[in-house]
Amino acid sequence: MVPPMEDDEPRLRQISVPQEADGQRLDLFLVQQLDDVSRSRAQLLLEQGSVLIGGKLGKASRKVRGGESISILGDPQPPPLRAMAEAIPLEIVYEDGDLAVVKKDVGILLFWV
């Protein structure tokens, strides 16, 4: 397993593909090798061009081959959240100092401060 990055500096990580992983999808292989990286984050790394196999950009569906060397630069950088604040009437079902139960429509994000 490759440990997660601990600082803000992007660094190059190298992973050698073992023979038993031969034929596995690249995104699934990365999930197994990188601690705390989900499949969607592995795919984000691939989309951002941060994964190279033999100097070429990796694709999620590509099958890895035993003995190949995979280079990974940095961590996946998700796009910024584009939530816009709106004044929406909400029904507060219950509220106390520690808990609030709010009735809302599906798809509405709530940020309680």
Secondary structure, DSSP 8 states (H G I E B T S, - for coil): -B----SSS--EEEEE--GGGTT-BHHHHHHHHBTT--HHHHHHHHHTT-EEETTEE--TT-B--TT-EEEEES----------------EEEEE-SS-EEEE--TT------
